[in-house]
Amino acid sequence: MSEQTHAAKERMQPVQSMTAQEAAQVQYVLTDIDDTLTRDGRLPEVAYSSIWRLYEQGFKVIPVTGRPAGWCDLIARHWPVEAIIGENGAFVLYMEDGKLQEFYHPSVNPEAMKEKMQEMSDSVYAQVPGTRPAKDQFSRKFDLAIDFKEEPPFLDLKDAERIKEICESYGAQAKISSIHVNAWFGNYDKLATTKLFFSTKYGIDLDKDNSIACFSGDSPNDEPMFEFFDLSCGVANFKPMQHLVSYPPRFICSKNDAEGFAELVEILCRGKA
C-alpha cells in the first residue's frame, strides 16, 4: 500500500470495520504486551488463550515489547510465539531447531554508552521527584526503564513527559509506555527492528507490502507501529493517551487490554474461516 493511500485511511475506526479480505491476508500478528495483553500487571486467561488460538489457526505471533531481555528469553521459550522483539527493538529472540537464537539491531552498543546512561538516569532521578528504576531493570541489557505507573506511588503523564524530555536532552531515544519511560542510545525502535528482522529472517520487505501483518498496542511508544502498519489496532485503553501521538492506530477495540486483544483475534480468525 502506498504511503499516500495509507495516510488517507481514517484512523481510530471500530475494529469491526476491518474487512474480511483484510483479515484474510494476515499471517503475522505483532502485539505489545503490557496493557495490551495484560490487565493490572497480570496475563489473563483470555489473552493467553487468544495467543494459542492464533497459533493453532496458523498465525505467527510476535510480541513487540519494551520488556527486558530476561523476560523475552522466557517468552521465546515458553509461549506459542514465532519470536519476540524486546527492549523497544534492541533485539529479537526466537527458537530454531530447539535452540534460542539472538538477533540484534546493528546500532546496539551498550558498553559505549554505559557512562552516559548513568549520567542521564542520575539527572532524571534528581529532577523528577518520585522517579525510580523499573523493578525489571536488572534483566535489561540495552535500555533504561523508569517506572512511573507500574508500582505505587504512581506518577502522572506530565511527569512521564518530563522524564522523556530529560532523556532526549542527552541524545537518547525515549518512549512513554503505559507503565515506564524507556530510554536508549541507538538508531532503532520497535518498527525499525521489526522491518529489519522480517527482511533478514523471512526475506519480506514490509515497506513494499505490510498487509500480511497486523499490530496491536496501547500506548505512545507504539506510535511508529501504528503509523506504519495499515492494519494497526489499539485496545480501548489507548484512548486516554491518544493526544500524545500524531498517528493513532487505524482501528480501535471497544474493550480494554486483554479483552480488546481477544476482540481483534476473533476478527482475524474469522477471516481465516
HUCORPE-V506216 format. One record per run of one state. SS is the DSSP state (H for helix, E for strand, L for the rest). FROM is the first residue (numbers start at 1). TO is the last residue. If there is no record, write none. Layout:
# HUCORPE-V506216
ss=SS from=FROM to=TO
ss=SS from=FROM to=TO
This chain:
# HUCORPE-V506216
ss=L from=1 to=2
ss=H from=3 to=8
ss=L from=9 to=12
ss=E from=13 to=14
ss=H from=15 to=17
ss=L from=18 to=19
ss=H from=20 to=25
ss=L from=26 to=27
ss=E from=28 to=31
ss=L from=32 to=37
ss=E from=38 to=39
ss=L from=40 to=41
ss=E from=42 to=43
ss=L from=44 to=44
ss=H from=45 to=56
ss=L from=57 to=59
ss=E from=60 to=64
ss=L from=65 to=68
ss=H from=69 to=78
ss=L from=79 to=82
ss=E from=83 to=86
ss=H from=87 to=89
ss=L from=90 to=90
ss=E from=91 to=96
ss=L from=97 to=98
ss=E from=99 to=104
ss=L from=105 to=110
ss=H from=111 to=127
ss=L from=128 to=131
ss=E from=132 to=133
ss=L from=134 to=136
ss=H from=137 to=139
ss=L from=140 to=143
ss=E from=144 to=147
ss=L from=148 to=156
ss=H from=157 to=169
ss=L from=170 to=172
ss=E from=173 to=176
ss=L from=177 to=179
ss=E from=180 to=184
ss=L from=185 to=189
ss=H from=190 to=202
ss=L from=203 to=212
ss=E from=213 to=217
ss=L from=218 to=219
ss=H from=220 to=228
ss=L from=229 to=231
ss=E from=232 to=234
ss=L from=235 to=235
ss=H from=236 to=244
ss=L from=245 to=250
ss=E from=251 to=252
ss=L from=253 to=256
ss=H from=257 to=272
ss=L from=273 to=273
